[in-house]
Amino acid sequence: MRAVTVTPGQEGSLGVRDLPEPEPEHGELLVDGIALGVCGTDREIVSGAYGTPPPGRDWLVLGHESLGRVRQAPAGSGFASGDLVAGVVRRPDPVPCGACARGEFDMCRNQRYTERGIKERDGYGAQTWCVDPAYAVRVEPRLGSAGVLMEPTSVVAKAWEQVERVGERGWFGPRRVLVTGAGPIGLLAALLSVQRGLETHVLDRVTRGVKPALVGGLGATYHSDDIDAVLDDVRPDIVIEATGAAQVVFAAMRGTAPYGIVCLTGVSPSGRRLTVDAGVVNREIVLENDVVVGSVNANRRHYQQAADALAKADVDWLERMITRRVPVARAEEAFRREPGDVKTVLSLDPSTA
């Protein structure tokens, strides 16, 4: 089989190599890989900035946004040959900490978790892979190749769960949502907002192309003006921040309606300085009972929430999010950003390799 591999910490090490097919351990599913989503984390690993190989070697099979078809499933696994599945990324730490012991491994307290395709475990970027049924999620058949969006949707599902848990500390009746950033996370956050019946607004810098059309396709409102002007106009009860841009982050903190919630999902680059009136930010958060919460990764529950959300979505809309598909033989192209990209997907199907 062919697999996309990288040597973490070594820029330029991305390649496609032939590896023996894995043998499923007792109880595991044997899965034929169909597609692999590419995100910013993957590009950071490819650049040499991030990632850890499995113990005992210096290379890693890349990829954490998976879609595959079960070839072989043991009796009693809950899966059958032919099922479409996605694999969960994170595994709890072996100690375990209190969160991991209770299935909340996305909230691991001691950082000893592992992650497929990222930290100490081979990823899903192979034409065949194995997964414990406890870390597999069934994909609605009608989704087809759009099922590769399961992992980013799980991240968004967790963000929404965090927002709702925070909001329910008191009376919670949000009406307006602003999503900052119209990349995959932002668009999927907007999808889940619309599914909740909320008035949804999305802010991004581009003024033409697929992003405004995708937002409009949801029945949401697209903005490309300055963040402060949009906040003044919308006065959102909830902000899902998906850019990581420091100016946008701090503007959102002080720009919600009273009792507002800002959920940060974008990771900001270090080394960039911004002058902020911290007193004003603190004053408004305190006096308006506002909350700012960070959210990353997802546990098994969030994958199921993602599966439910995608099952209700318009498949044509989901497919339009995937703006570029690259065969595994040309894997390097998938990890380079191209103008107009929203979501790039690597095809693992041998018939297209």
URLINRA-V283960 format. One record per residue. N is the residue number from 0. RES is the residue in one letter. OMEGA is omega in whole degrees, 0 to 359 (* if undefined). D_FIRST is the distance of its C-alpha to the first C-alpha in Angstrom with 1 decimal. Layout:
BEGIN
N;RES;OMEGA;D_FIRST
N;RES;OMEGA;D_FIRST
END
This chain:
BEGIN
0;M;178;0.0
1;R;181;3.8
2;A;177;6.6
3;V;185;10.3
4;T;179;12.4
5;V;171;16.2
6;T;183;18.9
7;P;182;21.5
8;G;183;24.9
9;Q;179;23.8
10;E;178;24.2
11;G;183;22.1
12;S;181;19.1
13;L;178;16.6
14;G;175;13.6
15;V;181;10.0
16;R;175;8.3
17;D;179;5.6
18;L;174;5.5
19;P;177;6.1
20;E;180;5.9
21;P;174;9.2
22;E;181;12.4
23;P;173;14.8
24;E;184;18.1
25;H;176;21.3
26;G;183;21.8
27;E;171;18.5
28;L;170;16.8
29;L;191;13.2
30;V;172;12.2
31;D;181;10.0
32;G;178;10.2
33;I;185;12.7
34;A;179;14.2
35;L;175;15.1
36;G;179;18.7
37;V;180;19.9
38;C;182;23.2
39;G;178;25.6
40;T;178;24.3
41;D;181;20.9
42;R;176;23.0
43;E;178;25.1
44;I;179;22.2
45;V;180;21.0
46;S;181;24.7
47;G;186;24.9
48;A;193;27.4
49;Y;173;25.6
50;G;179;22.9
51;T;180;22.5
52;P;174;19.6
53;P;179;19.3
54;P;175;22.0
55;G;175;21.6
56;R;187;19.4
57;D;181;19.8
58;W;187;16.5
59;L;168;15.2
60;V;188;12.3
61;L;168;14.4
62;G;178;15.4
63;H;178;17.9
64;E;195;18.7
65;S;166;16.4
66;L;180;16.2
67;G;178;14.2
68;R;183;15.2
69;V;174;15.8
70;R;185;14.4
71;Q;180;16.4
72;A;179;19.5
73;P;178;22.0
74;A;178;25.6
75;G;182;27.7
76;S;185;24.9
77;G;179;26.3
78;F;180;23.1
79;A;176;22.2
80;S;180;19.3
81;G;179;19.1
82;D;168;20.4
83;L;182;19.4
84;V;168;19.1
85;A;181;19.0
86;G;175;18.7
87;V;185;21.7
88;V;191;21.3
89;R;172;24.0
90;R;182;24.8
91;P;179;28.4
92;D;187;29.7
93;P;185;30.3
94;V;341;34.1
95;P;172;34.3
96;C;182;36.5
97;G;181;38.7
98;A;181;36.6
99;C;180;33.3
100;A;182;35.2
101;R;177;36.2
102;G;181;32.9
103;E;186;33.7
104;F;172;30.9
105;D;180;30.9
106;M;184;34.4
107;C;186;33.5
108;R;184;36.7
109;N;174;35.5
110;Q;178;32.3
111;R;175;30.4
112;Y;171;27.8
113;T;182;24.1
114;E;181;21.9
115;R;179;18.2
116;G;183;16.9
117;I;190;20.5
118;K;169;22.2
119;E;175;21.0
120;R;176;18.0
121;D;183;14.4
122;G;185;14.2
123;Y;182;12.5
124;G;181;10.8
125;A;182;7.2
126;Q;172;5.7
127;T;177;6.8
128;W;179;9.8
129;C;178;13.1
130;V;173;16.6
131;D;180;20.1
132;P;179;22.0
133;A;181;24.7
134;Y;175;22.5
135;A;181;21.2
136;V;180;23.3
137;R;179;23.5
138;V;178;23.4
139;E;185;26.2
140;P;184;24.7
141;R;179;27.0
142;L;181;25.4
143;G;184;22.3
144;S;177;20.3
145;A;175;23.2
146;G;177;22.1
147;V;178;20.0
148;L;183;23.5
149;M;185;23.8
150;E;177;23.5
151;P;177;26.0
152;T;178;28.2
153;S;178;28.2
154;V;179;29.5
155;V;179;32.2
156;A;177;33.1
157;K;180;33.8
158;A;179;35.9
159;W;177;37.9
160;E;179;38.4
161;Q;179;39.7
162;V;184;42.1
163;E;177;43.4
164;R;178;43.9
165;V;182;45.8
166;G;184;47.8
167;E;172;48.9
168;R;177;50.8
169;G;175;53.7
170;W;186;54.4
171;F;180;51.4
172;G;183;51.7
173;P;177;49.5
174;R;187;49.9
175;R;180;48.3
176;V;171;44.9
177;L;174;43.9
178;V;180;40.2
179;T;183;39.9
180;G;181;36.9
181;A;167;35.2
182;G;182;31.6
183;P;181;29.1
184;I;180;30.8
185;G;180;34.3
186;L;179;33.6
187;L;174;32.2
188;A;178;35.1
189;A;177;37.4
190;L;181;35.8
191;L;175;36.5
192;S;179;40.0
193;V;178;40.8
194;Q;176;39.6
195;R;178;42.2
196;G;183;44.9
197;L;173;45.6
198;E;192;46.9
199;T;178;43.9
200;H;180;44.0
201;V;180;41.3
202;L;173;42.0
203;D;185;39.9
204;R;186;41.0
205;V;183;39.9
206;T;180;42.4
207;R;179;40.5
208;G;191;37.2
209;V;185;34.8
210;K;177;35.7
211;P;180;39.4
212;A;179;38.4
213;L;178;35.9
214;V;178;38.6
215;G;179;41.1
216;G;176;38.9
217;L;189;39.1
218;G;178;42.9
219;A;182;42.9
220;T;182;44.8
221;Y;178;43.3
222;H;173;45.1
223;S;180;44.7
224;D;176;48.0
225;D;184;48.7
226;I;181;47.5
227;D;179;51.1
228;A;180;52.4
229;V;178;49.7
230;L;178;50.4
231;D;182;54.1
232;D;187;53.6
233;V;187;51.2
234;R;187;52.3
235;P;171;49.2
236;D;180;49.3
237;I;170;45.6
238;V;168;43.5
239;I;186;39.7
240;E;186;39.1
241;A;179;35.6
242;T;187;36.4
243;G;179;37.0
244;A;188;39.8
245;A;181;42.7
246;Q;180;45.4
247;V;181;43.9
248;V;184;43.4
249;F;175;47.0
250;A;180;48.4
251;A;181;46.8
252;M;184;48.2
253;R;187;51.7
254;G;179;51.3
255;T;169;50.8
256;A;176;53.5
257;P;183;55.2
258;Y;182;53.2
259;G;179;50.1
260;I;174;46.6
261;V;177;44.1
262;C;182;40.5
263;L;176;38.6
264;T;179;34.9
265;G;180;34.5
266;V;183;34.2
267;S;174;36.8
268;P;178;36.2
269;S;174;38.6
270;G;179;41.3
271;R;184;42.8
272;R;181;46.4
273;L;177;48.2
274;T;184;51.9
275;V;172;52.3
276;D;185;55.4
277;A;179;54.2
278;G;179;57.5
279;V;179;57.2
280;V;180;53.6
281;N;183;54.8
282;R;183;57.9
283;E;178;56.2
284;I;182;53.6
285;V;187;56.3
286;L;180;58.9
287;E;181;56.6
288;N;180;54.7
289;D;179;51.5
290;V;172;48.2
291;V;183;45.3
292;V;175;42.1
293;G;180;38.7
294;S;179;35.5
295;V;176;31.9
296;N;183;28.8
297;A;173;29.0
298;N;186;29.1
299;R;180;28.2
300;R;182;31.4
301;H;175;30.8
302;Y;178;27.4
303;Q;175;29.5
304;Q;178;32.1
305;A;179;29.5
306;A;179;28.2
307;D;180;31.9
308;A;181;32.6
309;L;180;29.7
310;A;180;30.7
311;K;188;34.2
312;A;174;33.1
313;D;184;33.3
314;V;179;29.8
315;D;178;31.0
316;W;179;32.1
317;L;180;28.8
318;E;179;26.9
319;R;174;29.4
320;M;182;28.4
321;I;189;25.0
322;T;179;26.3
323;R;176;23.2
324;R;186;19.7
325;V;177;17.3
326;P;185;14.1
327;V;180;11.1
328;A;179;11.8
329;R;189;15.2
330;A;183;14.5
331;E;181;17.6
332;E;183;19.8
333;A;184;19.0
334;F;173;20.5
335;R;178;23.7
336;R;177;26.5
337;E;178;28.0
338;P;178;31.5
339;G;179;31.6
340;D;164;28.4
341;V;177;28.5
342;K;176;25.0
343;T;182;21.9
344;V;177;18.6
345;L;179;15.1
346;S;180;13.5
347;L;182;9.9
348;D;182;10.4
349;P;182;8.5
350;S;179;12.1
351;T;183;13.2
352;A;*;10.5
END
